[in-house]
Amino acid sequence: MKKYIVLPILILTLQMQAQEKQLPYYEIPDYPEDYSPGNVVARMIDGLGFRYYWATEGLAQKDLDYKASEEGRTVFETLQHIYGMSEMIMNAPGSKPNVRPMDLSALTYEDLRKGTLNNLQTASQLMAGKSAADFENFKVIFQRGEKQTPYPYWNMINGMLSDCIYHAGQITMMRRTSGNPINPNISVFNGRLRNN
C-alpha cells in the first residue's frame, strides 16, 4: 500500500521541480565573453535574479505574513516593493517612464515572483553588450500625472539595483526566522546548487 502512495507524491514533487526550473534564475547564466559596461551590469542583474529566485522559492503563507517588527514590511510587502523596482530596472535601458502610484494589490505571491524574475531577465538581456556611450541614453524616469522626473542610470545602480539585493537578503533572513530557511545547497559564488 505504501508504495502506491509514495509514487504519486514523487511524481508530483518532480513536476513541481520541473516547473520551478522553468522560471529564470534557477541557475545563473553563463558569464559573457567580455567585461563591457553593459555585460557587467547585466551580470549584476543576473546575480540579483539568482539570489531573488532562491530567497523566494517555496515561501509559505507564514513566511509571507512575517515581519521583523510592527513597523516593518511583511515579506509579501517586500515582494511587492521588489517587483516595482524590477520594473524600473527593466524600463531604464529604454528610458520608459515609471508611472506612480502603482497598484499591485491584485498580484499574488506567484505573480510577483514570476513577474520579478521575468523583469530581471529582460533587463539583463537589454543591458548585455551595451557600451559606455549607450549608458548616456538610459534614464530612470518617474512619472506622476503629467510630470516626469528623469535621472541618469547611475541612480539605478546605487538605487533600485542595490536596494533589490538588500531586500533579497532581508527575505532570506526573515524566512529563516519564520522557520523556513533557504536551500542550504545554494552557492551564490558559482550561481548553482552545490549538488548540481
C-alpha positions in Angstrom: 0.0 0.0 0.0 2.8 2.4 0.9 4.5 2.1 -2.5 1.3 3.3 -4.2 1.2 6.4 -2.1 4.9 7.3 -2.5 4.9 7.1 -6.3 2.2 9.8 -6.8 4.0 12.1 -4.3 7.3 11.5 -6.0 5.8 12.3 -9.4 4.1 15.5 -8.1 7.4 16.6 -6.5 9.3 16.1 -9.7 6.6 18.0 -11.7 6.8 20.9 -9.2 10.6 21.0 -9.5 10.4 21.0 -13.3 8.0 24.0 -13.2 10.4 25.8 -10.9 13.3 25.3 -13.3 11.2 27.0 -16.0 11.4 30.3 -14.2 14.5 32.4 -14.9 17.5 32.2 -12.5 17.2 28.7 -11.1 20.9 28.9 -12.1 22.9 32.0 -13.0 23.5 32.2 -16.8 27.0 31.6 -18.2 29.1 34.7 -18.0 29.7 36.9 -21.1 32.9 36.8 -23.2 34.0 40.3 -22.2 33.7 42.9 -19.5 31.8 45.6 -21.4 29.9 48.0 -19.2 26.6 46.5 -20.3 27.8 43.0 -19.6 28.9 44.0 -16.1 25.6 45.5 -15.2 23.8 42.5 -16.8 25.8 40.2 -14.6 24.8 42.2 -11.5 21.2 41.8 -12.5 21.7 38.1 -13.0 23.3 37.8 -9.6 20.2 39.6 -8.1 17.9 37.3 -10.1 19.7 34.2 -8.7 19.5 35.5 -5.1 15.9 36.5 -5.5 14.9 33.1 -7.0 16.2 31.2 -4.0 15.2 33.8 -1.4 11.6 33.5 -2.6 11.4 29.8 -3.6 8.9 27.8 -1.6 7.6 30.6 0.6 4.6 29.5 2.8 1.8 31.8 4.0 3.5 32.1 7.4 6.6 33.4 5.6 4.7 35.9 3.5 2.9 37.3 6.6 6.1 37.5 8.7 7.7 40.9 9.5 10.6 41.6 11.8 8.9 44.4 13.7 5.5 46.0 14.0 6.6 49.0 11.9 8.4 46.9 9.2 7.1 45.4 6.0 5.9 41.8 5.7 7.7 39.5 3.3 4.8 39.8 1.0 5.0 43.7 1.1 8.7 43.4 0.4 8.0 41.2 -2.7 5.7 43.9 -3.9 8.4 46.6 -3.4 11.0 44.5 -5.2 8.5 43.9 -8.1 8.0 47.6 -8.6 11.8 48.2 -8.6 12.3 45.3 -11.1 10.0 47.1 -13.5 12.2 50.2 -13.1 15.3 48.2 -13.7 13.7 46.8 -16.9 12.4 50.2 -18.0 15.7 52.2 -17.7 17.5 51.0 -20.8 14.6 52.2 -22.9 14.0 55.3 -20.8 10.5 54.2 -20.3 8.6 56.2 -17.6 7.7 54.5 -14.4 4.2 55.7 -13.7 3.4 56.2 -10.0 1.5 55.3 -7.9 1.5 51.7 -8.8 -1.3 49.3 -7.8 -0.1 45.8 -7.1 -3.0 44.7 -4.9 -4.3 42.1 -7.4 -0.9 40.3 -7.7 -0.4 37.0 -5.8 2.9 35.7 -4.4 3.3 33.6 -7.6 2.5 36.6 -9.8 5.0 38.8 -8.0 7.8 36.1 -8.1 7.3 35.2 -11.7 7.0 38.8 -12.8 10.0 39.9 -10.9 12.2 37.1 -12.3 11.0 37.8 -15.9 11.6 41.5 -15.5 15.1 40.9 -14.3 15.8 38.5 -17.1 14.5 41.1 -19.7 16.6 43.8 -18.1 19.7 41.7 -18.2 19.2 40.9 -21.9 18.6 44.6 -22.6 21.9 45.5 -20.9 24.1 42.8 -22.4 26.8 44.1 -24.8 26.0 47.8 -24.2 28.9 50.2 -24.4 29.7 53.1 -22.1 28.2 55.5 -24.7 24.9 53.7 -24.5 24.5 54.4 -20.8 24.2 58.2 -21.6 20.8 57.4 -23.1 19.5 55.2 -20.3 17.2 57.1 -17.9 15.3 56.3 -14.8 12.1 58.3 -15.3 9.4 58.8 -12.6 6.0 60.0 -13.8 3.2 61.3 -11.6 0.4 62.6 -13.7 1.9 64.6 -16.5 5.1 65.4 -14.6 8.2 63.4 -15.5 11.4 63.5 -13.5 14.5 61.8 -15.2 17.6 60.6 -13.5 20.8 59.1 -15.0 21.5 55.4 -14.9 23.9 55.9 -12.1 20.9 56.3 -9.8 19.7 52.9 -10.9 22.9 51.2 -9.8 23.1 52.7 -6.4 19.3 52.9 -6.1 17.0 50.2 -7.3 19.6 47.5 -8.2 21.4 47.7 -4.9 18.1 48.0 -3.0 16.7 44.8 -4.5 19.9 42.9 -3.5 19.5 44.3 0.0 15.8 43.3 0.2 16.5 39.8 -1.2 18.8 39.4 1.8 16.1 40.6 4.2 13.7 38.0 2.8 16.4 35.3 3.3 16.7 36.4 7.0 13.0 36.7 7.6 12.1 33.3 6.2 14.9 31.8 8.4 13.3 33.5 11.4 9.8 32.2 10.4 11.2 28.6 10.3 11.6 28.1 6.5 15.3 28.7 5.7 16.6 28.8 2.1 18.0 25.7 0.4 21.4 25.1 2.1 22.9 23.8 -1.2 22.9 27.3 -2.9 26.2 28.6 -4.0 25.9 32.3 -4.9 29.6 32.3 -5.8 29.0 29.7 -8.6 25.4 30.5 -9.2 24.3 26.9 -8.9 23.1 24.4 -6.4 26.1 22.6 -4.9 24.7 19.1 -5.8 24.3 20.0 -9.5 
